[in-house]
Structure formats: structure tokens, C-alpha cells
Amino acid sequence: MSMQTMQLILCRGAVDRGFLTALLETPYEALGEYDLSADELAVLASAPAVSLADLATAVEAWRRGDTAPARVPALALAG
């Protein structure tokens, strides 16, 4: 597949709340209709994601060729 398909999936998640919920909770089922490679599926299904932003961060890291799982930086707590 291509980066274009990954972007399509993220865009769908942005406008289709039901799809986003399925993508976060049962990614293999949600992505079944897409012809993704094993690597692409792993990026979306194994990302430590709780939001669309987390998924987008994982996809961007994959696009750059990062091999470590992408993590969204935690915000510092005000002390």
C-alpha cells in the first residue's frame, strides 16, 4: 500500500467516530477492508494509541523510517 492509504485511514478516523473507536479498540477488524501490508497493519494495530493524534504520530514515525514504536511525548505536570 502507500502513504496515501495510511492518510486515508487517518482522515476517515477524523470524520467517522465509529471507525475511530473501532480503530483504537479492535484495529485488526477495523482495518480488514484495507489492503495493508503486514508492516502497515502493525503500525496502526500495535501503536500505543488512545487517540487519533497517537495514530498520526505512529504513522509519521513509520513514514520517517523510525523502527522504535512511536510515543506521544508526555506533558510535564505543573508542580
Rosetta silent file (secondary structure, phi, psi, omega in degrees, C-alpha in Angstrom):
SEQUENCE: MSMQTMQLILCRGAVDRGFLTALLETPYEALGEYDLSADELAVLASAPAVSLADLATAVEAWRRGDTAPARVPALALAG
SCORE:     score description
SCORE:     0.000 S_00000001
   1 L     0.000 -164.177 -174.762    0.000    0.000    0.000 S_00000001
   2 L  -140.279  169.814  175.241    1.082    3.571    0.223 S_00000001
   3 H   -59.547  -31.283  179.123    1.333    6.533    2.486 S_00000001
   4 H   -59.951  -39.838  178.518   -1.795    7.770    0.725 S_00000001
   5 H   -68.187  -40.400  177.458   -3.774    4.840    2.161 S_00000001
   6 H   -60.614  -42.344  178.217   -2.416    5.476    5.627 S_00000001
   7 H   -65.144  -38.736  177.663   -3.518    9.111    5.303 S_00000001
   8 H   -59.852  -42.998  179.181   -6.936    7.984    4.075 S_00000001
   9 H   -63.423  -44.612  178.417   -7.343    5.827    7.187 S_00000001
  10 H   -63.655  -41.433  178.743   -6.351    8.724    9.461 S_00000001
  11 H   -64.381  -40.528  177.147   -8.719   11.093    7.654 S_00000001
  12 H   -62.101  -40.542  177.339  -11.557    8.613    7.968 S_00000001
  13 H   -62.459  -30.035 -179.469  -10.822    8.367   11.682 S_00000001
  14 H   -72.652  -27.790 -175.858  -11.057   12.145   11.914 S_00000001
  15 H  -111.537  -12.704 -176.751  -14.577   12.300   10.487 S_00000001
  16 L  -120.840   94.697 -175.282  -16.058    8.909   11.410 S_00000001
  17 H   -59.361  -38.077  178.391  -16.190    8.498   15.180 S_00000001
  18 H   -63.064  -41.990  177.606  -17.394    4.897   14.939 S_00000001
  19 H   -65.261  -42.865  179.420  -14.451    3.968   12.716 S_00000001
  20 H   -60.868  -44.269  178.072  -12.013    5.732   15.049 S_00000001
  21 H   -59.470  -45.674  178.343  -13.408    3.857   18.046 S_00000001
  22 H   -64.745  -39.342  179.842  -13.060    0.561   16.194 S_00000001
  23 H   -62.146  -38.011  179.848   -9.569    1.519   15.020 S_00000001
  24 H   -79.282  -34.837 -174.476   -8.472    2.157   18.604 S_00000001
  25 H   -93.541  -40.253 -178.422  -10.269   -0.804   20.200 S_00000001
  26 L  -136.803   69.145 -172.232  -10.195   -3.531   17.530 S_00000001
  27 H   -60.257  -37.932 -178.765   -7.722   -2.350   14.890 S_00000001
  28 H   -63.279  -38.475  177.662   -7.390   -5.645   13.015 S_00000001
  29 H   -70.964  -43.937 -178.220  -11.142   -5.762   12.468 S_00000001
  30 H   -63.369  -32.607 -176.110  -11.409   -2.066   11.588 S_00000001
  31 L   -93.565    3.193 -177.951   -8.616   -2.330    9.045 S_00000001
  32 L   -57.833  -30.337 -177.818   -9.892   -5.521    7.427 S_00000001
  33 L   -80.628   -8.926 -179.713  -11.328   -3.690    4.429 S_00000001
  34 L   -99.382  142.654  179.725   -7.956   -2.120    3.593 S_00000001
  35 L   -89.985   73.752 -176.904   -5.269   -3.993    1.665 S_00000001
  36 L   -93.579  147.881  172.824   -2.442   -3.185    4.078 S_00000001
  37 L   -72.774  168.280  178.859    0.945   -4.852    4.201 S_00000001
  38 H   -60.891  -39.370  178.933    1.965   -6.566    7.430 S_00000001
  39 H   -64.261  -44.354 -179.483    4.205   -3.584    8.284 S_00000001
  40 H   -65.511  -42.404  178.282    1.441   -1.054    7.704 S_00000001
  41 H   -62.481  -41.124  179.507   -1.031   -3.073    9.716 S_00000001
  42 H   -63.348  -37.792  179.231    1.480   -3.379   12.543 S_00000001
  43 H   -58.892  -46.490 -176.175    1.998    0.406   12.606 S_00000001
  44 H   -81.736  -33.505 -174.819   -1.693    1.041   13.175 S_00000001
  45 H   -85.851  -25.877 -176.551   -2.566   -2.018   15.236 S_00000001
  46 L  -107.821    2.463  176.894    0.363   -2.058   17.638 S_00000001
  47 L   -65.322  140.438  176.507    0.774    1.669   18.232 S_00000001
  48 L   -75.363   69.740 -169.693    0.231    2.640   21.872 S_00000001
  49 L  -105.517  135.063  171.468   -2.709    4.735   20.731 S_00000001
  50 L  -125.221    3.343  179.907   -5.599    6.195   22.675 S_00000001
  51 L  -154.558  168.779  175.886   -6.392    8.947   20.180 S_00000001
  52 H   -63.050  -35.889  178.339   -6.185    9.884   16.530 S_00000001
  53 H   -62.027  -39.133  177.198   -3.157   12.043   17.347 S_00000001
  54 H   -62.339  -43.621  178.643   -1.360    8.972   18.708 S_00000001
  55 H   -63.947  -42.785  179.246   -2.075    7.072   15.497 S_00000001
  56 H   -62.082  -38.275  177.592   -0.910   10.005   13.379 S_00000001
  57 H   -63.943  -42.492  178.876    2.316   10.152   15.405 S_00000001
  58 H   -64.576  -41.651  179.239    2.914    6.439   14.815 S_00000001
  59 H   -65.995  -41.128  178.951    2.271    6.785   11.082 S_00000001
  60 H   -63.897  -41.493  177.694    4.622    9.769   10.845 S_00000001
  61 H   -62.611  -42.173  177.555    7.372    7.846   12.654 S_00000001
  62 H   -62.054  -42.908 -179.827    6.841    4.933   10.262 S_00000001
  63 H   -60.358  -37.759  179.936    6.994    7.287    7.290 S_00000001
  64 H   -77.362  -11.419  179.463   10.335    8.619    8.514 S_00000001
  65 L    92.648   11.395  176.723   11.636    5.068    8.904 S_00000001
  66 L   -65.554  132.665 -179.113   11.766    5.002   12.695 S_00000001
  67 L   -94.966  -22.211  178.615   11.802    1.404   13.848 S_00000001
  68 L   -76.766  147.601  177.330   11.017    2.015   17.522 S_00000001
  69 L   -58.441  134.799  179.736    7.337    2.320   18.451 S_00000001
  70 L   -72.689  140.039  177.171    6.238    5.931   18.297 S_00000001
  71 L  -129.177  139.494  175.296    5.228    7.502   21.557 S_00000001
  72 L   -79.553  127.317 -178.624    3.463   10.776   22.098 S_00000001
  73 L   -61.171  136.448  178.006    5.588   12.899   24.415 S_00000001
  74 L   -76.188  144.642  176.280    4.013   13.316   27.829 S_00000001
  75 L   -79.417  139.650  177.931    3.284   16.799   29.009 S_00000001
  76 L   -68.671  138.568  177.707    5.174   17.879   32.086 S_00000001
  77 L   -81.402  136.432  176.768    2.997   18.213   35.137 S_00000001
  78 L   -69.866  133.049 -175.849    2.910   21.613   36.748 S_00000001
  79 L  -107.926    0.000    0.000    4.419   21.338   40.191 S_00000001
